[in-house]
Amino acid sequence: MGILRKLFGAKSVPEPETDGAPLRPGPMAFAVKASPEKLAEQASIKADVFAALPDALRAAGVFRPETIDSIVAELQRHDVALRPVSAVPLKKGATFSLKDGTTTTLDGCLTQDAVEDVNAVKRVTEIAGLLTNKIVNRYNLRRWVAMGVVTVTITPSGAPDICPKMKRLRKTHPIGNVPEIPLAGCSAKACFCGYRARIPGVDE
């Protein structure tokens, strides 16, 4: 039960003072607020995403290399805490400055070969989303180790047969020797698989 409390333990909320009249719960009475530890973890995850994003954008091969650092800087300028990294603020027509002082749009950062076929806002947002999922998975494993979790399963995204490699994996993995996802050679266009902690006394 110790692990369950760490994973799902609810924090008590003090009752508001009243003058004796019956109190009706407000619409947000049951809203769960993130703990300071969770907020700090989310900030660390976001920082890791932004640190890894330039290399991920270069690997995509659809943006001019000299514009990538400026794209990431503009994404950070528009970033909102606790929201996923998104290129929506750089939608068509939105301009920002490059390192050389010139002004451009996100579409203007595409290579000539990609201009006709790539939705720049969608591509950046997808790359950031996949990167975020990969980093969140790493954080989950690290946190579960600290909680005493010893085994995990991999939860596939979408239909179970979307990735033949996933079907061949054992169902349970030691947390210190679980395959990193996306799996090498993943056949899915976008991998949103995740890890799930196995809780003693619950999952057996």
For each residue, the residues with C-beta under 8 A, 3 or more apart:
1: 4 5 201
2: 5 6 148
3: 6 7 147 148 149 197 199 200
4: 1 7 8 9 199 202
5: 1 2 8 9
6: 2 3 9 147
7: 3 4 147 197 199
8: 4 5
9: 4 5 6
10:
11: 35
12:
13:
14:
15:
16: 23
17:
18: 21 23
19:
20:
21: 18
22:
23: 16 18
24:
25: 29 30
26: 29
27:
28: 31
29: 25 26
30: 25
31: 28
32:
33:
34: 38 39 42 82
35: 11 38 39
36: 39 40
37: 40 41
38: 34 35 41 42
39: 34 35 36 42 43 82
40: 36 37 43 44
41: 37 38 44 45 139 143
42: 34 38 39 45 46 81 82
43: 39 40 46 47 81
44: 40 41 47 48 139
45: 41 42 48 49 132 135 136 139
46: 42 43 49 50 79 81 85
47: 43 44 50 51
48: 44 45 51 52 135
49: 45 46 52 53 85 128 131 132 135
50: 46 47 53 72 75 76 79 85
51: 47 48
52: 48 49 55 56 131 135
53: 49 50 56 57 72 75 85 127 128 131
54: 57 58 68 69 72
55: 52 58 59
56: 52 53 59 60 127 128 130 131
57: 53 54 60 63 68 71 72 124 127
58: 54 55 61 63 65 68
59: 55 56
60: 56 57 63 123 127
61: 58 111 114
62: 110 111 113 114 118 120 123
63: 57 58 60 67 68 71 109 110 111 114 120
64: 67 68 109 110 111
65: 58 68
66: 98 99 100
67: 63 64 70 71 98 104 108 109
68: 54 57 58 63 64 65 71 72 109
69: 54 72 73 99
70: 67 73 74 96 97 98 99 109
71: 57 63 67 68 74 75 90 106 109 124
72: 50 53 54 57 68 69 75 76
73: 69 70 76 77
74: 70 71 77 78 89 90 96
75: 50 53 71 72 78 79 85 86 87 89 90 124 128
76: 50 72 73 79
77: 73 74 96
78: 74 75 89 90
79: 46 50 75 76 83 85
80: 83
81: 42 43 46
82: 34 39 42
83: 79 80 86
84: 128 129 132
85: 46 49 50 53 75 79 125 128 129 132
86: 75 83 89 125 128
87: 75 90 91 106 120 121 122 124 125 128
88: 91 121 125
89: 74 75 78 86 94
90: 71 74 75 78 87 94 96 105 106 120 121 124
91: 87 88 94 106 121
92: 105 106 107 121
93: 105
94: 89 90 91 105 106
95: 103 104 105
96: 70 74 77 90 103 104 105
97: 70 101 102 103 104
98: 66 67 70 101 102 103 104
99: 66 69 70
100: 66
101: 97 98
102: 97 98
103: 95 96 97 98
104: 67 95 96 97 98 108 109
105: 90 92 93 94 95 96 108 109
106: 71 87 90 91 92 94 109 110 120 121 124
107: 92 110 115 120
108: 67 104 105
109: 63 64 67 68 70 71 104 105 106 120
110: 62 63 64 106 107 114 115 118 120
111: 61 62 63 64 114 115
112: 115
113: 62
114: 61 62 63 110 111 117 118
115: 107 110 111 112 118
116:
117: 114
118: 62 110 114 115 123
119: 122 123
120: 62 63 87 90 106 107 109 110 123 124
121: 87 88 90 91 92 106 124 125
122: 87 119 125 126
123: 60 62 118 119 120 126 127
124: 57 71 75 87 90 106 120 121 127 128
125: 85 86 87 88 121 122 128 129
126: 122 123 129 130 190
127: 53 56 57 60 123 124 130 131
128: 49 53 56 75 84 85 86 87 124 125 131 132
129: 84 85 125 126 132 133 190 192
130: 56 126 127 133 134 182 190 191 192
131: 49 52 53 56 127 128 134 135
132: 45 49 84 85 128 129 135 136
133: 129 130 136 137 191 192 194
134: 130 131 137 138 181 182
135: 45 48 49 52 131 132 138 139
136: 45 132 133 139 140 194
137: 133 134 140 141 180 181 194 195
138: 134 135 141 142
139: 41 44 45 135 136 142 143
140: 136 137 143 144 194 195 197
141: 137 138 144 145 152 175 178 195
142: 138 139 145 146
143: 41 139 140 146 147
144: 140 141 147 149 152 175 195 197
145: 141 142 148 149 175 176
146: 142 143
147: 3 6 7 143 144 197
148: 2 3 145
149: 3 144 145 152 175 197 198 199
150: 174 175 198
151: 172 173 174 175 198
152: 141 144 149 172 173 175 178 195 196 197 198
153: 171 172 173 195 196 198
154: 166 169 173 178 179 181 193 194 195 196
155: 193 194 195 196
156: 159 160 162 163 166 193
157: 162 188 191 192 193 194
158: 162 188 192
159: 156 162
160: 156 166 167
161: 164 167
162: 156 157 158 159 166 187 188
163: 156 166 167 183 186 187 188 191 193
164: 161 167 168 187
165: 168 169 183 184 185 186 187
166: 154 156 160 162 163 169 183 193
167: 160 161 163 164
168: 164 165
169: 154 165 166 173 179 183
170: 173
171: 153
172: 151 152 153 198
173: 151 152 153 154 169 170 177 178 179
174: 150 151 177 178
175: 141 144 145 149 150 151 152 178
176: 145
177: 173 174
178: 141 152 154 173 174 175 195
179: 154 169 173 183
180: 137 183
181: 134 137 154 186 191 193 194 195
182: 130 134 186 188 191 193
183: 163 165 166 169 179 180 186 191 193
184: 165
185: 165
186: 163 165 181 182 183 191
187: 162 163 164 165
188: 157 158 162 163 182 191
189:
190: 126 129 130
191: 130 133 157 163 181 182 183 186 188
192: 129 130 133 157 158
193: 154 155 156 157 163 166 181 182 183
194: 133 136 137 140 154 155 157 181
195: 137 140 141 144 152 153 154 155 178 181
196: 152 153 154 155
197: 3 7 140 144 147 149 152
198: 149 150 151 152 153 172 202 203
199: 3 4 7 149 202 203
200: 3 203 204
201: 1 204
202: 4 198 199
203: 198 199 200
204: 200 201
